[in-house]
Amino acid sequence: MTEPERVALDHIRRVVDSVIGETPAAEVSASAPVGSVSLRCLPVPYLSQLIGEATVDDSGAVAGAMLMQAYTGKALTPAEFLNQNGQFNEARLTLAQIANVLRLYGVPAEMRTGLKLSELVLVLFSGRPVIAPVWQVILQHGGLTPESFDGLHHLVCVGMDTRYVYAHDPLRKDASGQAQPIPWLTFYRAWTQAPGAERAALIPRIQLLRRIMVTGASLTIHQQPNDTAAQVGTAEAGDIFEISAQREGWGRIGENRWIHLSGVMDI
């Protein structure tokens, strides 16, 4: 982690702590760096649960399908994701069931409960999106969604800054739910009042975005994540890349450009 990133993380944690009253607001204001501290959103494809044939009642299945596509590139529809557990549209998946399907496709994830908001910040900052159950009606009352649903709802948190957590909200009839800015306090209220899932989260064990450096001998860059795919270049020791997707030990460093991750280190 670079020094500017450390400063940004420290400031964001102070801001988040101030939301729930753990740090005096005056201290946050006095320590705030000049300008806005912001981090870009993680590259998670957006899916809606209300569009066309893909319509499903279960936001958890939609959230799981988003992570599936982000990590593996597999275009599993929300309905297909739901059915992987032997359930259909009238059933709703638990976080444990969502984790089981993700694990089946090589995306290990763990369910955690009773998280602090600052812990959620650390997860997002590490380059991992989070499935967070919330009480949807709080978002509606806050004017953050036109849809009405008084129950447990799943968001995919994909980014943050000093004012907002950015989340994919699948309960939209179009793509307007992509990377919705939700004020920290509103998010915290919705998250802590999620029926039966207060301050819970499903967290992938591996980063979606990784910054790596080639450490060993040169690595061949392939067009697809396998040794038999066409070769399109070479990565030399010391070269630095950002991994935007991972699949079975391979990392994507660009459009149709993959390297094997056996000879790299995280930086």
Secondary structure, 3 states (H helix, E strand, C coil): CCHHHHHHHHHHHHHHHHHCCCCCHHHHHHHCCCCCCECCCCCCCCCCCCCHHHCCCCHHHHHHHHHHHHHHCCCCCHHHHHHCCCCCCCCCCCHHHHHHHHHHCCCCEEEECCCCHHHHHHHHHCCCCEEEEEEHHHHHHCCCCCCCCCCEEEEEEEEEECCEEEEECCCCCCHHHCCEEEEHHHHHHHHHCCCCCCCCEEEECCCCCEEEEECCCCEEEECCCCCCCCEEEEECCCCEEEECEEECCEEEEECCEEEEHHHEEEC
